[in-house]
């Protein structure tokens, strides 16, 4: 049982590595993640704000991972053009965009007042 659990973690870590090494958008999300974390430390965000930021980051990265998995599976099952395959990929990409916009709004709500206060002092 423990060996199987360990093996499943290895597969999951391999998937995370594949995501960030192969997908340009995942790399972009990772850069923004690092910037948000750095800004969180710089502006000493509250525990609640950290929870919101981490939740937003996790949602975006999970959406990007699911989008990538859907793209891989769609390419495998429909190597030639098919209208439904295209729609599948478009909807998955749209879900990533929705999550990224939501994360951006959370970031703006948290950081704009802090940036404004920092500039005005």
Kinemage of the C-alpha trace (Angstrom):
@kinemage 1
@onewidth
@group {chain A} dominant
@subgroup {mainchain}
@vectorlist {calphas} color= white
{ca unk a 1} P 0.000 0.000 0.000
{ca unk a 2} L 2.705 2.497 0.953
{ca unk a 3} L 4.724 1.563 -2.147
{ca unk a 4} L 1.708 2.278 -4.358
{ca unk a 5} L 1.134 5.602 -2.583
{ca unk a 6} L 4.772 6.583 -3.109
{ca unk a 7} L 4.555 5.577 -6.768
{ca unk a 8} L 1.448 7.729 -7.251
{ca unk a 9} L 3.305 10.742 -5.799
{ca unk a 10} L 6.170 10.090 -8.231
{ca unk a 11} L 3.724 10.062 -11.154
{ca unk a 12} L 2.094 13.269 -9.915
{ca unk a 13} L 5.470 15.006 -9.551
{ca unk a 14} L 6.400 13.815 -13.049
{ca unk a 15} L 3.170 15.391 -14.326
{ca unk a 16} L 3.925 18.697 -12.610
{ca unk a 17} L 7.423 18.664 -14.082
{ca unk a 18} L 6.043 17.905 -17.556
{ca unk a 19} L 3.523 20.739 -17.216
{ca unk a 20} L 6.123 23.376 -16.374
{ca unk a 21} L 8.797 22.123 -18.777
{ca unk a 22} L 6.548 21.715 -21.812
{ca unk a 23} L 3.837 24.367 -21.577
{ca unk a 24} L 4.635 28.030 -22.220
{ca unk a 25} L 1.461 29.249 -20.500
{ca unk a 26} L 2.301 27.212 -17.390
{ca unk a 27} L 5.705 28.911 -17.315
{ca unk a 28} L 3.989 32.305 -17.559
{ca unk a 29} L 1.649 31.369 -14.691
{ca unk a 30} L 4.663 30.234 -12.669
{ca unk a 31} L 6.419 33.584 -13.195
{ca unk a 32} L 3.298 35.424 -12.012
{ca unk a 33} L 3.067 33.048 -9.051
{ca unk a 34} L 6.610 33.956 -8.020
{ca unk a 35} L 5.870 37.675 -8.449
{ca unk a 36} L 2.691 37.446 -6.362
{ca unk a 37} L 4.462 35.551 -3.596
{ca unk a 38} L 7.284 38.105 -3.578
{ca unk a 39} L 4.745 40.954 -3.478
{ca unk a 40} L 2.919 39.196 -0.642
{ca unk a 41} L 6.086 39.137 1.436
{ca unk a 42} L 7.033 42.695 0.476
{ca unk a 43} L 3.636 44.096 1.447
{ca unk a 44} L 3.217 41.787 4.467
{ca unk a 45} L -0.206 40.562 3.426
{ca unk a 46} L -2.498 39.212 6.136
{ca unk a 47} L -3.166 35.523 6.754
{ca unk a 48} L -6.553 35.858 5.067
{ca unk a 49} L -4.984 37.560 2.052
{ca unk a 50} L -2.376 34.771 1.845
{ca unk a 51} L -5.174 32.217 1.845
{ca unk a 52} L -6.959 34.032 -0.976
{ca unk a 53} L -3.760 34.433 -2.999
{ca unk a 54} L -2.710 30.803 -2.549
{ca unk a 55} L -6.213 29.610 -3.455
{ca unk a 56} L -6.214 31.749 -6.601
{ca unk a 57} L -2.748 30.509 -7.589
{ca unk a 58} L -3.742 26.886 -7.001
{ca unk a 59} L -6.926 27.261 -9.046
{ca unk a 60} L -5.064 28.771 -12.003
{ca unk a 61} L -2.283 26.165 -11.938
{ca unk a 62} L -4.815 23.335 -11.595
{ca unk a 63} L -6.855 24.736 -14.479
{ca unk a 64} L -3.705 24.954 -16.599
{ca unk a 65} L -2.826 21.369 -15.728
{ca unk a 66} L -6.307 20.126 -16.577
{ca unk a 67} L -6.251 22.095 -19.818
{ca unk a 68} L -2.943 20.507 -20.774
{ca unk a 69} L -4.230 17.022 -19.915
{ca unk a 70} L -7.361 17.624 -21.998
{ca unk a 71} L -5.231 18.828 -24.914
{ca unk a 72} L -3.004 15.728 -24.723
{ca unk a 73} L -5.996 13.407 -24.574
{ca unk a 74} L -7.804 15.239 -27.366
{ca unk a 75} L -4.723 15.053 -29.592
{ca unk a 76} L -4.437 11.326 -28.874
{ca unk a 77} L -8.070 10.512 -29.610
{ca unk a 78} L -8.517 12.942 -32.498
{ca unk a 79} L -5.196 13.420 -34.324
{ca unk a 80} L -6.994 14.831 -37.363
{ca unk a 81} L -9.083 17.967 -37.226
{ca unk a 82} L -12.508 17.486 -35.745
{ca unk a 83} L -14.877 20.299 -34.833
{ca unk a 84} L -15.699 18.784 -31.420
{ca unk a 85} L -12.009 18.324 -30.619
{ca unk a 86} L -11.479 22.005 -31.336
{ca unk a 87} L -14.427 22.965 -29.164
{ca unk a 88} L -13.106 20.772 -26.363
{ca unk a 89} L -9.739 22.508 -26.429
{ca unk a 90} L -11.336 25.958 -26.658
{ca unk a 91} L -13.585 25.370 -23.640
{ca unk a 92} L -10.663 24.034 -21.582
{ca unk a 93} L -8.548 27.051 -22.528
{ca unk a 94} L -11.476 29.321 -21.669
{ca unk a 95} L -11.647 27.771 -18.202
{ca unk a 96} L -7.991 28.674 -17.657
{ca unk a 97} L -8.676 32.225 -18.781
{ca unk a 98} L -11.656 32.539 -16.408
{ca unk a 99} L -9.530 31.334 -13.493
{ca unk a 100} L -6.671 33.669 -14.435
{ca unk a 101} L -9.016 36.668 -14.643
{ca unk a 102} L -10.477 35.769 -11.246
{ca unk a 103} L -6.967 35.470 -9.781
{ca unk a 104} L -5.998 38.809 -11.279
{ca unk a 105} L -9.039 40.474 -9.720
{ca unk a 106} L -8.170 38.987 -6.328
{ca unk a 107} L -4.602 40.235 -6.743
{ca unk a 108} L -5.777 43.715 -7.662
{ca unk a 109} L -8.168 43.879 -4.704
{ca unk a 110} L -5.359 42.878 -2.349
{ca unk a 111} L -2.414 44.744 -3.840
{ca unk a 112} L -3.771 47.987 -5.331
{ca unk a 113} L -4.531 49.586 -1.951
{ca unk a 114} L -1.120 48.495 -0.652
{ca unk a 115} L 0.668 49.842 -3.729
{ca unk a 116} L -1.325 53.086 -3.509
{ca unk a 117} L -0.488 53.508 0.190
{ca unk a 118} L 3.168 52.755 -0.520
{ca unk a 119} L 3.305 55.379 -3.300
{ca unk a 120} L 1.539 58.011 -1.216
{ca unk a 121} L 3.901 57.749 1.751
